[in-house]
Amino acid sequence: LTCLLAACQVESCRAQDVGEGVARLTVRNAGALTRLVDRDTTCGFASAAVLAAPRLEGATGGPGTATWTVTGCALSFPEPTAALSACDGVETKVAGRVVVSGTRTVKGTLTGNPENPIIPGEPDAVQLTLEASFEGFVARRPDSQSALTLERGSLSWVAQPRLAVSASKGVCAVATPNVAFSDVRYGASTVTVESNGRRFSVDVAGSRFDAQAGKRGERENWLQGEVTVFGRAVQFPVPGEEPLLDPDYEAGRFASSWACTADLKQPVDFACPSLRDRVAQGAARMTVKLFGRLADLFDEDTSCGFASPAVLASPVLTGAVGERGGTATWTVAGCTRTFSLPTAVDTDCLGVDTFLTGAVTARGTRTVTGLRTGDPSQPIIPTSRDPGQADLTFELSDLRLGDSAGATALTARSGSLSGRISTRTGLDSATGACSLKTSVAELTQLAWDRAALVLESDGNTFPLTVSSSRIDAQSGSKNGRENFIAGTLRVDGADVAVQPVLDPSYDAARFEASYACAPGLVLGSSDEDCAFTRPLALGAARLLVQTVGTLGALVNRDTSCGFDATLVKLRPHQVVGNPGEPGSMSWRIEGCQLGEAAPLQVDRDCLGTRRMLGGVASVDATRTVEGLRERKLLFVDSIVPTTRRAVTVELGPVQVNELASYTLPVGANVPTARLTLHSGTLSAVVRPVLGERASAPGTFDLPTPVAQFSEVQLTGARVTLESGAKRFVFSIPTARLDAFNGTYLGASNSLSGQVEVDGARVDLGLLPLNPDFQQPAFDSSYGCTEDLRSVVPAAGP
């Protein structure tokens, strides 16, 4: 503004400089006004009345425009008021009064959302067409000595702020100061120009010019057109000069002045992502959620799904009963569920409800791999964290999936969805089997066929046609993949690649918390945690102690080759002490064949429970009795037990062949549990707690079930464990156990030790020998023994 700085009369200044200066400062004022009316909440474009009444052209989900109209919006600023704040701290302040009318038009995709009816489709999608009448309106910057006050008159212009990509929304939604001004027209107006401390009035008869603040395409800091001042039409730039909007413009400084704008993606990006691609990405993510939820729905459905009696009763089985590697496959052939109203089909541990509306028909198979049990009600027990898969196809009709926490939903108006899902399981602490489902799932080959979908996101609605797809995903973490999705969808005739993040808001700890509250769920860290070896080891250990107890009782009373055989009793292995004195006697047997192929009854207790033994054992054993020595018939050594712990029986080695010990309660013909030792070598030390005779107080020679078992060892065994209708066949290379049956002197109903199952060692810790142990019932089981003075007192002696 060379002439403006001169010490001369305004009338003598060059009109060229005045006109060009007026145009430049007008752009500053128009930019401030554009920002003010765009954000004003009383009568501007951000006011409730204006926002509620857009004019929409186009169909929801397709291309269109939204136009908002402002009429006679009066903005008054009696005192300087900040209108624009730059990142470097420079504020543009306005003062005066202005009345603005005009329209704001956005081109893009119509959403059907009253609060956000359109999403811009390109960086230049927004256009504001404005006209204003003013009274003393001015916009000032502290870093500029020039200003223009619009004293009276009118001005109209078109502004197109360039949009950058939003960090949170992923679409072009952040307005930048890169603004294209076009068709800037003055009506007859009077303005006051200030520059370097000088002020003078200028009559502006009219104008028509364009400008570019910042950069857009090939234009940057650009000004061109004409303005009529002092009765003369001034055109700019003059030949040979640059068409500069701001002579002091620096591109780097200008860019940094707005780089801190809220929600601006960094680095700044004006390449607006395709909304079709974003909608397809959202649809792909929701497809994974939909397939997983429907798979759970029909897995648990008892009417016609995989949990229905008809389906459960007819699995296709492979593998040998009792062995690992068996499979069970169930088939659902057309199961339909209809939800006329939004129905909560699941609530996770964080309280989030999942809702379904509409209709779905499922068909497909579910296969589980593991131990084949022979039990029709549970033919397979899983032996890994990922024991099975389901291959499913869903026919969908107006089916909508949503939840109480998210702002996203997917509706399948029509079409089919097929694929495969493998859900990771956790350990059920009650059964020891990995049978409780988690939200960790691998989904593969998810394929839409001729699907008409509607994606709802943050209140926006996007219909899309998906003719085909192939999607793979990992919910949670598994095999090196976490929160992963990949694949393509063919949307409206074009293939769209899916980006690799399944859930942008995924948090591993929160994800686990969403399912970890399931009763009894224990999350394993490897397949070894799900191998079912501990339940097998525990079941075998308890029944092995029972077998030792039965063998001890049988060998103690056997009259053919056991300790009650006449020749054995007459030939003690060792005698200590003289008759009439405390001492001990030991007897030794070797190769005593006990048992037979057909089960035989060993004894019956006072409750009618029979103790049975099947199979054969070749027994070596030693029995030692401590007490008062005596001699019968002048030459037969004998001994009277005088304490409850007077007898010790050492079994071993015992060679077993199809040996099985079990109990049969009254009325039962089949045991609830049985361990068959097909082969192996057994040894143990048994110390029974003896009962006192009522007829001979101080004599302890009556058998009771109270007993201590130590050094119970089994080697080289092949066994079959039966529990109810289930059978398990496995090897026990080694086992070493200690146990106490009943209660005496602080020891009660305990089991400890280690069992090796198919090569995997299981440390039992300290456990109950009998989980159902009750002392009164236990005492009742032998309290009727003939001549028994009383049951064994728990506290001794």
C-alpha positions in Angstrom: 0.0 0.0 0.0 2.7 2.4 -1.1 0.4 5.4 -1.6 -1.4 4.8 1.7 1.9 5.4 3.5 2.6 8.6 1.8 2.0 12.0 3.4 -0.5 13.2 0.8 -4.2 13.8 0.4 -6.1 10.6 -0.2 -7.7 12.1 -3.3 -4.1 12.4 -4.8 -3.1 8.8 -4.0 -3.1 6.2 -6.7 -6.4 4.4 -7.0 -4.6 1.2 -8.0 -2.9 0.8 -4.6 -6.0 1.8 -2.7 -8.2 -0.7 -4.6 -5.8 -3.5 -4.3 -5.4 -2.8 -0.5 -9.2 -2.7 0.0 -9.5 -6.1 -1.8 -6.8 -7.7 0.4 -8.3 -6.4 3.7 -11.8 -7.3 2.5 -10.8 -11.0 2.3 -9.6 -10.8 5.9 -13.0 -9.5 7.0 -14.9 -11.9 4.8 -12.9 -14.8 6.3 -13.6 -13.7 9.8 -17.3 -13.3 9.0 -17.4 -16.7 7.4 -16.0 -18.3 10.5 -18.3 -16.4 12.8 -21.6 -17.2 11.0 -20.5 -20.8 10.5 -20.1 -21.3 14.2 -22.7 -19.0 15.6 -25.2 -20.9 17.8 -27.9 -18.1 18.1 -28.9 -17.5 14.5 -25.9 -18.8 12.4 -25.3 -22.2 10.9 -24.6 -23.8 14.3 -28.0 -22.7 15.7 -30.5 -25.3 16.6 -33.2 -23.9 14.3 -30.9 -23.8 11.3 -29.4 -27.2 12.0 -32.9 -28.7 12.2 -34.0 -27.6 8.8 -31.5 -28.7 6.0 -32.7 -29.1 2.5 -31.6 -32.6 1.3 -31.2 -33.7 -2.2 -30.5 -37.4 -3.0 -31.3 -40.8 -1.4 -30.0 -41.9 2.0 -26.7 -43.8 1.7 -26.1 -42.3 -1.8 -24.6 -39.1 -3.1 -26.4 -35.9 -2.5 -26.3 -32.4 -1.0 -27.4 -30.8 2.2 -28.1 -27.1 2.3 -28.7 -25.0 5.4 -30.0 -21.4 5.2 -29.4 -18.4 7.5 -31.6 -15.4 7.1 -30.9 -12.0 8.7 -28.6 -13.2 11.4 -27.5 -10.1 13.3 -24.0 -10.4 14.9 -23.0 -7.5 17.2 -19.6 -7.0 18.8 -19.6 -3.8 20.9 -16.1 -4.7 22.2 -13.2 -6.4 20.3 -14.0 -10.1 20.3 -11.7 -13.0 19.3 -13.0 -14.6 16.1 -10.0 -16.7 15.1 -7.1 -18.1 17.2 -4.0 -19.4 15.5 -1.6 -22.0 16.9 1.1 -19.4 17.3 -1.2 -17.4 19.6 -2.2 -14.7 17.1 -5.9 -13.8 17.5 -8.1 -12.1 14.9 -10.5 -9.9 16.8 -13.7 -8.4 15.4 -15.8 -5.4 16.4 -19.0 -3.7 15.0 -22.3 -5.0 13.8 -23.2 -7.1 10.8 -26.3 -8.8 9.5 -25.7 -12.0 7.5 -27.8 -14.1 5.2 -26.9 -17.1 3.0 -26.5 -20.8 2.6 -24.1 -23.5 3.5 -24.0 -26.4 1.1 -22.2 -29.7 1.6 -21.8 -32.4 -1.1 -21.2 -35.9 0.0 -23.1 -39.0 1.1 -26.5 -38.7 2.8 -26.6 -40.5 6.1 -30.2 -40.4 7.3 -28.9 -39.0 10.6 -30.7 -35.7 11.6 -27.7 -34.6 13.6 -25.3 -35.3 10.8 -27.3 -35.7 7.6 -24.3 -35.7 5.2 -20.6 -36.8 5.2 -18.4 -34.7 2.9 -17.0 -36.7 0.0 -14.1 -34.5 -1.0 -11.9 -31.7 0.5 -13.8 -29.0 -1.4 -17.3 -30.3 -0.5 -18.4 -27.3 1.6 -19.5 -24.0 0.1 -20.9 -21.0 1.9 -22.7 -18.3 -0.2 -23.1 -15.2 2.0 -24.3 -11.6 1.8 -23.9 -9.1 4.6 -24.8 -5.6 5.5 -22.6 -3.9 8.0 -22.2 -1.0 10.4 -18.6 -0.4 11.4 -17.5 -4.0 11.2 -13.7 -4.6 11.3 -11.3 -7.6 11.8 -7.9 -6.9 13.2 -4.7 -8.9 13.6 -2.0 -7.9 16.2 0.7 -8.8 13.7 -0.6 -6.4 11.0 -0.7 -2.5 10.9 -3.5 -2.5 8.4 -7.2 -2.9 8.9 -10.4 -2.3 7.0 -13.6 -1.1 8.7 -16.8 -1.7 6.8 -18.7 1.4 7.8 -21.9 0.9 5.9 -23.0 -0.8 2.7 -23.1 -4.5 1.7 -20.9 -7.3 0.6 -21.5 -10.8 -0.9 -19.1 -13.6 -1.4 -18.7 -17.4 -1.8 -16.3 -19.2 0.5 -15.0 -22.8 0.2 -12.9 -23.8 3.2 -10.7 -26.8 2.3 -11.4 -29.8 4.5 -8.7 -32.0 6.0 -9.1 -35.6 7.3 -10.4 -35.9 10.8 -8.2 -38.0 13.2 -11.3 -39.5 15.0 -13.7 -39.9 12.1 -11.4 -40.8 9.2 -13.2 -38.6 6.8 -12.7 -35.0 5.5 -14.4 -33.0 8.3 -11.8 -30.5 9.7 -12.1 -27.0 8.1 -8.7 -25.3 7.5 -7.8 -21.7 6.8 -7.1 -22.7 3.2 -10.2 -20.9 1.9 -11.1 -20.1 -1.7 -13.1 -16.9 -2.0 -15.0 -16.2 -5.2 -17.4 -13.6 -6.7 -16.6 -11.1 -3.9 -19.0 -8.2 -4.7 -19.5 -4.9 -2.9 -22.7 -3.0 -3.1 -22.3 0.8 -2.7 -20.3 1.0 0.5 -18.1 3.2 2.5 -15.0 1.8 4.2 -12.3 3.1 6.4 -8.7 2.1 5.6 -6.0 2.0 8.3 -2.3 1.5 7.5 0.7 2.5 9.5 -1.3 4.8 11.8 -3.2 6.6 9.0 -6.9 6.4 8.5 -9.0 7.6 5.6 -12.4 6.9 4.1 -13.0 5.2 0.8 -16.2 4.9 -1.2 -16.4 1.5 -2.9 -18.9 1.5 -5.8 -18.6 -2.2 -6.6 -16.2 -5.1 -7.0 -15.8 -8.6 -8.4 -12.7 -10.5 -7.4 -11.5 -13.9 -6.3 -8.9 -14.9 -3.8 -7.2 -18.0 -2.3 -6.1 -17.9 1.3 -3.4 -20.5 1.9 -3.1 -23.1 -0.8 -5.5 -25.0 -3.0 -4.3 -26.9 -6.1 -2.0 -24.7 -8.1 -3.2 -21.4 -6.4 -1.5 -20.2 -3.2 -1.9 -16.8 -1.5 -3.6 -15.6 -4.7 -5.8 -12.5 -5.6 -7.3 -11.5 -8.9 -10.2 -9.3 -10.0 -11.3 -5.7 -9.8 -12.8 -3.1 -7.3 -14.2 0.3 -8.0 -12.8 3.1 -5.7 -12.9 6.8 -6.2 -15.1 6.2 -9.3 -12.4 4.1 -11.0 -12.4 0.4 -11.7 -9.1 -1.0 -10.5 -7.9 -4.4 -11.8 -5.3 -6.5 -10.1 -2.7 -7.7 -10.4 -1.2 -5.2 -12.8 0.8 -6.9 -15.6 4.2 -8.1 -14.5 3.2 -8.4 -10.8 2.5 -11.5 -8.7 -1.2 -11.9 -7.8 -0.5 -11.9 -4.0 -3.2 -11.9 -1.4 -0.7 -11.2 1.4 2.7 -9.7 0.4 4.1 -10.9 3.8 2.9 -14.5 3.4 5.2 -17.4 4.4 3.9 -20.9 3.5 5.6 -22.6 6.4 4.4 -20.1 9.0 0.9 -20.2 7.6 0.8 -24.0 7.8 2.0 -24.0 11.4 -0.6 -21.5 12.4 -3.3 -24.1 12.1 -1.4 -27.4 12.6 -2.8 -27.7 16.1 -6.4 -27.7 15.1 -8.4 -30.1 17.2 -9.0 -33.6 15.7 -6.7 -32.8 12.7 -5.0 -36.0 11.4 -1.2 -35.8 11.4 0.5 -35.5 9.1 -2.2 -33.3 7.5 -4.1 -35.2 4.8 -6.5 -33.7 2.2 -6.9 -37.0 0.4 -10.4 -37.8 1.6 -10.8 -41.6 2.0 -13.5 -43.2 0.0 -16.7 -43.4 2.1 -17.6 -46.5 0.3 -14.3 -48.0 1.5 -15.0 -46.9 5.1 -18.5 -48.2 5.0 -17.2 -51.5 3.7 -14.6 -51.6 6.5 -17.4 -51.1 9.1 -19.5 -53.7 7.4 -16.6 -56.2 7.4 -16.1 -55.7 11.2 -19.7 -56.1 11.9 -19.9 -59.2 9.7 -17.4 -60.8 12.0 -19.4 -59.8 15.1 -22.7 -61.0 13.4 -21.3 -64.4 12.5 -19.8 -65.0 15.9 -23.0 -64.0 17.7 -25.2 -66.2 15.5 -22.8 -69.1 15.9 -23.2 -68.7 19.7 -26.9 -68.4 19.4 -27.4 -71.7 17.5 -24.7 -73.5 19.6 -26.8 -72.9 22.7 -30.3 -73.2 21.0 -32.3 -76.0 22.6 -35.3 -75.9 20.1 -33.6 -76.9 16.9 -30.0 -75.8 17.3 -26.9 -77.7 18.4 -28.2 -78.0 22.0 -31.6 -79.5 21.0 -32.3 -83.1 22.1 -32.7 -84.3 18.5 -29.4 -82.9 17.4 -27.5 -84.0 20.5 -28.8 -87.5 20.1 -27.3 -88.1 16.7 -23.6 -87.2 16.4 -21.3 -88.8 13.9 -18.4 -90.3 16.0 -14.9 -91.3 15.1 -12.1 -92.8 17.1 -11.9 -95.6 19.8 -13.9 -95.2 23.0 -11.6 -94.1 25.8 -8.9 -92.9 23.4 -7.7 -89.4 22.5 -8.2 -88.1 19.0 -11.9 -88.9 18.7 -14.4 -86.6 17.1 -18.1 -85.9 17.3 -19.9 -84.0 14.6 -23.5 -82.7 15.0 -25.6 -81.4 12.2 -28.2 -78.7 12.1 -30.4 -78.8 9.0 -32.5 -75.7 8.9 -33.1 -74.1 12.3 -35.1 -70.8 12.2 -35.2 -68.2 14.9 -37.4 -65.1 14.7 -37.1 -62.0 16.9 -40.1 -59.7 16.3 -38.8 -57.2 18.8 -35.2 -56.3 19.8 -34.2 -59.3 22.0 -31.1 -59.5 24.2 -29.4 -62.7 23.2 -26.3 -62.2 25.2 -24.9 -60.1 28.1 -21.2 -60.0 28.7 -19.3 -59.6 32.0 -19.2 -55.8 31.5 -23.0 -55.6 31.3 -23.1 -55.1 27.5 -26.3 -56.5 25.9 -26.3 -57.8 22.4 -29.7 -57.5 20.6 -31.2 -59.2 17.5 -34.2 -58.3 15.5 -35.5 -60.1 12.5 -35.2 -63.7 11.2 -32.4 -66.1 10.6 -32.2 -69.7 9.5 -29.0 -71.8 10.2 -27.7 -74.9 8.8 -24.3 -76.5 9.2 -22.1 -78.7 11.4 -20.2 -78.5 14.7 -17.2 -80.8 15.3 -15.4 -81.3 18.6 -12.1 -83.2 19.0 -10.8 -84.9 22.1 -11.3 -87.9 24.3 -14.1 -90.2 23.1 -15.9 -91.2 26.3 -18.6 -93.6 25.2 -21.2 -91.5 27.0 -24.1 -90.5 24.7 -24.7 -87.4 26.8 -21.1 -86.2 26.4 -19.4 -88.3 23.7 -16.3 -86.1 23.6 -14.3 -84.3 26.2 -12.1 -81.5 24.7 -8.3 -82.0 25.2 -7.1 -78.7 23.8 -7.9 -75.0 24.0 -9.2 -75.0 20.5 -11.1 -78.3 20.4 -13.6 -77.7 17.6 -15.0 -75.7 14.8 -18.4 -75.0 13.3 -19.1 -74.6 9.6 -22.3 -72.6 9.2 -24.5 -70.9 6.7 -27.1 -68.3 7.7 -30.1 -67.1 5.6 -31.0 -63.7 6.8 -34.2 -61.6 6.6 -34.2 -58.1 8.0 -31.9 -59.3 10.7 -30.4 -56.4 12.8 -27.5 -56.8 15.2 -26.7 -54.1 17.7 -25.6 -53.7 21.3 -26.2 -51.5 24.3 -22.7 -50.1 24.3 -21.9 -49.3 20.7 -23.2 -46.8 18.2 -22.8 -49.3 15.4 -25.3 -51.8 14.1 -25.7 -54.0 11.0 -28.9 -55.1 9.3 -29.0 -57.8 6.6 -32.1 -57.1 4.6 -31.5 -60.2 2.6 -28.8 -62.6 1.6 -26.7 -65.4 3.1 -23.6 -65.5 5.2 -21.4 -68.6 5.5 -18.1 -69.4 7.1 -16.2 -71.2 9.8 -15.5 -70.4 13.5 -13.2 -71.9 16.0 -13.8 -70.7 19.5 -11.1 -70.9 22.2 -12.3 -72.6 25.4 -11.3 -72.2 29.1 -11.1 -74.8 31.9 -14.2 -75.5 33.8 -12.9 -75.8 37.4 -15.9 -78.1 38.3 -15.1 -80.8 35.7 -11.5 -80.1 34.8 -12.4 -80.0 31.1 -11.8 -77.1 28.7 -15.5 -76.8 27.9 -16.3 -73.1 28.7 -16.4 -70.8 25.7 -14.5 -67.5 25.6 -14.7 -64.6 23.2 -11.4 -65.5 21.6 -12.3 -66.9 18.2 -10.8 -67.5 14.8 -13.2 -66.9 11.9 -12.3 -67.8 8.4 -13.9 -67.8 4.9 -16.8 -65.5 5.9 -18.7 -65.1 2.7 -21.7 -62.9 1.9 -23.9 -64.0 -1.1 -26.2 -61.4 -2.7 -26.5 -59.5 0.5 -28.4 -56.2 0.9 -26.9 -54.6 4.1 -27.5 -51.5 6.1 -24.7 -50.2 8.3 -25.5 -47.8 11.1 -22.7 -45.9 12.6 -23.0 -43.0 15.1 -26.5 -42.4 13.9 -25.6 -42.5 10.2 -27.2 -45.0 7.9 -25.4 -46.5 4.9 -27.1 -49.1 2.6 -24.7 -51.2 0.6 -24.9 -54.2 -1.7 -22.4 -56.9 -1.0 -22.5 -59.5 -3.8 -19.6 -61.6 -2.4 -16.8 -61.5 0.2 -14.0 -63.4 1.8 -13.1 -62.3 5.3 -10.7 -63.9 7.9 -10.5 -62.5 11.4 -9.1 -63.2 14.9 -11.1 -61.9 17.8 -8.7 -61.5 20.8 -5.3 -63.1 20.5 -4.3 -66.5 19.1 -1.3 -67.9 17.2 0.5 -64.6 16.8 -2.6 -62.7 15.6 -4.6 -60.3 17.8 -7.6 -58.2 17.0 -7.1 -58.9 13.3 -9.2 -58.9 10.1 -8.3 -59.2 6.4 -10.0 -59.9 3.2 -12.2 -58.2 0.6 -15.8 -57.3 0.0 -17.4 -56.7 -3.4 -19.5 -53.6 -2.6 -21.7 -52.1 -5.3 -19.7 -53.9 -8.0 -16.2 -52.9 -6.7 -13.7 -55.0 -4.6 -12.8 -53.3 -1.3 -9.8 -54.5 0.7 -10.3 -54.7 4.4 -7.9 -53.0 6.7 -6.2 -55.2 9.3 -7.7 -53.9 12.6 -10.8 -55.7 13.7 -11.8 -53.3 16.5 -10.1 -49.8 16.6 -11.1 -49.4 20.3 -9.7 -52.8 21.3 -8.1 -53.1 24.7 -6.7 -56.5 25.6 -7.5 -56.3 29.3 -11.0 -55.1 28.8 -11.6 -57.7 26.1 -10.6 -60.5 28.5 -12.7 -58.9 31.3 -15.8 -59.1 29.0 -15.9 -62.9 29.3 -13.7 -63.8 32.3 -16.5 -63.7 34.9 -18.1 -67.0 33.6 -18.6 -69.2 36.7 -15.8 -71.7 37.2 -13.8 -70.4 34.2 -10.0 -70.8 34.4 -8.1 -69.4 31.5 -5.3 -71.8 30.3 -2.0 -70.6 28.9 -1.4 -73.7 26.6 -3.0 -76.8 25.3 -1.3 -78.8 28.1 -3.7 -77.0 30.6 -6.6 -78.5 28.6 -5.3 -82.1 28.2 -7.6 -83.5 30.8 -4.7 -85.2 32.5 -5.4 -83.9 36.0 -9.0 -85.2 36.2 -7.7 -88.6 34.9 -4.8 -88.6 37.4 -7.1 -87.6 40.3 -9.7 -90.2 39.4 -7.1 -92.9 39.0 -5.4 -91.9 42.3 -8.5 -92.2 44.4 -9.5 -95.5 42.9 -5.9 -96.8 43.1 -6.0 -96.2 46.9 -9.4 -98.0 47.0 -7.8 -100.9 45.1 -4.9 -101.1 47.6 -7.4 -101.1 50.5 -9.4 -104.0 48.9 -6.2 -106.0 48.2 -5.0 -105.4 51.8 -8.3 -106.6 53.2 -8.5 -109.6 50.9 -4.9 -110.8 51.4 -5.4 -110.4 55.2 -8.4 -112.7 55.3 -7.5 -115.1 52.4 -7.4 -118.7 53.7 -5.7 -120.3 50.7 -2.4 -118.4 50.4 -3.1 -115.2 52.3 -2.3 -114.3 55.9 -5.3 -116.3 57.2 -4.0 -119.5 55.6 -3.2 -122.1 58.2 0.3 -122.9 56.9 1.1 -119.2 56.7 -0.1 -118.6 60.3 2.0 -121.5 61.5 5.2 -120.3 59.9 5.8 -116.7 60.9 8.6 -115.0 59.0 9.9 -113.3 62.2 9.1 -113.5 65.9 10.4 -111.0 68.4 9.8 -111.3 72.2 8.9 -114.1 74.6 5.4 -115.2 75.5 3.9 -112.9 78.0 6.0 -110.0 76.9 5.6 -107.2 74.4 6.9 -108.2 71.0 6.1 -108.5 67.3 5.5 -111.2 64.7 5.8 -111.0 60.9 4.5 -113.3 58.2 5.6 -113.3 54.5 3.7 -114.6 51.4 4.9 -114.8 47.9 3.0 -115.3 44.6 -0.4 -115.5 46.3 -3.0 -115.5 43.5 -6.0 -113.5 44.5 -9.1 -112.8 42.6 -10.6 -114.4 39.5 -12.0 -113.3 36.2 -15.5 -112.9 37.4 -16.1 -110.2 40.0 -16.3 -111.4 43.6 -17.7 -109.8 46.6 -14.9 -109.0 49.1 -17.2 -107.8 51.9 -20.4 -105.8 52.7 -20.5 -102.9 55.1 -23.1 -101.9 57.6 -24.9 -99.7 55.0 -25.2 -102.5 52.6 -22.4 -101.3 50.3 -20.6 -104.2 48.7 -16.9 -104.1 48.0 -16.1 -106.0 44.7 -12.9 -107.2 43.1 -12.5 -108.5 39.6 -9.4 -109.7 37.8 -6.3 -111.3 39.2 -3.3 -110.2 41.3 -0.2 -112.1 42.1 0.8 -110.8 45.6 3.9 -110.7 47.6 3.3 -109.2 51.0 4.5 -109.0 54.6 2.2 -108.5 57.6 3.7 -107.4 60.9 1.7 -107.3 64.2 2.9 -105.7 67.4 1.4 -106.5 70.8 1.6 -109.0 73.6 3.3 -112.3 72.7 1.6 -115.6 73.6 1.9 -119.3 72.8 -1.0 -121.5 71.9 -1.1 -125.3 72.2 2.4 -125.2 73.7 4.2 -124.7 70.4 2.2 -122.2 68.2 3.5 -118.6 68.5 0.8 -116.0 68.6 0.4 -112.3 69.4 -2.4 -110.1 70.7 -2.6 -106.6 69.2 -2.9 -104.1 72.0 -3.0 -100.8 70.1 -5.0 -99.5 67.2 -1.8 -99.1 65.1 -0.5 -102.6 65.8 -0.7 -104.0 62.2 1.4 -103.0 59.2 0.9 -104.7 55.8 3.5 -104.2 53.1 2.2 -105.1 49.7 4.6 -105.7 46.9 5.5 -106.4 44.4 1.9 -107.1 43.2 1.5 -108.1 39.6 -1.9 -107.2 38.3 -3.9 -108.5 35.4 -7.3 -106.9 34.6 -7.6 -106.1 38.3 -10.6 -103.8 39.2 -11.9 -102.9 42.6 -15.1 -101.0 43.1 -18.1 -100.6 45.3 -21.8 -101.1 44.8 -24.2 -99.3 47.0 -27.5 -100.9 48.0 -29.6 -101.6 44.9 -26.8 -100.8 42.4 -25.5 -103.3 39.9 -23.1 -100.9 38.1 -20.4 -98.9 39.8 -20.4 -95.2 39.6 -16.6 -95.3 39.2 -14.1 -98.1 38.5 -10.4 -98.4 37.7 -9.2 -101.4 35.8 -5.5 -102.2 36.0 -4.9 -104.1 32.8 -1.2 -104.5 33.6 1.4 -103.1 35.9 3.2 -103.6 39.2 1.8 -102.3 42.5 3.2 -101.8 46.0 2.1 -100.1 49.1 2.3 -99.9 52.9 -1.0 -100.1 54.7 -1.5 -99.4 58.4 -5.1 -100.1 59.4 -6.5 -98.4 62.5 -8.0 -101.3 64.4 -11.2 -101.6 66.4 -11.3 -102.7 70.0 -13.2 -105.8 71.1 -16.1 -105.3 73.4 -15.6 -108.8 74.8 -11.9 -108.3 75.4 -11.1 -104.6 76.2 -7.6 -103.7 75.3 -7.5 -106.2 72.4 -7.4 -104.4 69.0 -7.9 -106.9 66.2 -11.2 -105.9 64.5 -10.8 -104.4 61.0 -12.2 -100.9 60.3 -12.1 -98.8 57.1 -9.8 -96.3 58.9 -6.4 -96.7 57.4 -3.2 -95.0 56.5 -1.7 -95.7 53.0 1.9 -94.7 52.3 4.3 -95.3 49.5 1.5 -96.5 47.2 3.4 -97.1 43.9 2.2 -98.2 40.5 4.5 -98.7 37.6 4.2 -99.7 33.9 0.4 -99.7 34.1 -2.2 -99.6 31.3 -5.6 -98.7 32.8 -9.2 -98.0 32.1 -11.0 -95.4 34.2 -14.8 -95.5 34.2 -16.9 -92.6 35.6 -20.6 -93.1 35.0 -21.0 -93.8 31.3 -17.6 -92.4 30.4 -14.5 -94.6 29.8 -10.9 -93.4 29.5 -8.0 -95.6 28.5 -4.5 -94.4 29.2 -1.1 -95.4 30.6 0.3 -94.7 34.1 4.1 -95.1 33.7 4.5 -94.2 37.4 2.4 -93.2 40.4 3.3 -92.5 44.0 0.7 -91.7 46.6 0.0 -91.2 50.3 -3.5 -91.2 51.7 -5.6 -91.5 54.8 -9.1 -93.0 54.8 -11.4 -91.8 57.7 -10.1 -89.7 60.6 -7.7 -90.5 63.4 -5.2 -88.4 65.4 -5.3 -85.3 63.2 -5.2 -87.2 59.9 -8.4 -87.2 57.9 -9.6 -88.0 54.4 -6.5 -87.0 52.6 -4.7 -87.7 49.3 -1.4 -86.5 48.0 1.3 -87.5 45.5 2.0 -87.6 41.8 0.5 -89.5 38.9 2.0 -89.7 35.4 -0.7 -89.9 32.7 0.4 -90.8 29.2 3.8 -89.3 30.0 2.5 -86.1 31.6 3.2 -85.8 35.4 0.5 -84.4 37.6 1.2 -83.2 41.1 -2.0 -83.6 43.0 -1.1 -81.4 46.0 -3.2 -82.2 49.1 -6.7 -83.2 48.3 -9.7 -85.0 49.9 -9.5 -88.8 49.3 -13.3 -88.9 49.1 -14.9 -85.6 48.0 -18.2 -86.6 49.6 -16.8 -87.7 52.9 -19.0 -87.2 56.0 -17.8 -88.5 59.3 -21.2 -89.7 60.7 -21.9 -91.7 57.5 -18.4 -93.1 57.5 -18.7 -94.3 61.1 -22.1 -95.8 60.3 -20.6 -97.9 57.6 -18.8 -100.1 60.1 -20.4 -99.3 63.5 -22.4 -102.6 63.4 -19.3 -104.8 63.3 -19.8 -107.7 65.7 -18.1 -107.3 69.1 -16.8 -103.8 68.2 -16.7 -101.8 71.3 -17.0 -98.4 69.5 -16.1 -96.7 66.3 -12.5 -95.4 66.1 -12.4 -92.1 68.0 -11.2 -89.3 65.8 -9.0 -87.9 68.6 -7.6 -91.3 69.5 -6.3 -93.5 71.0 
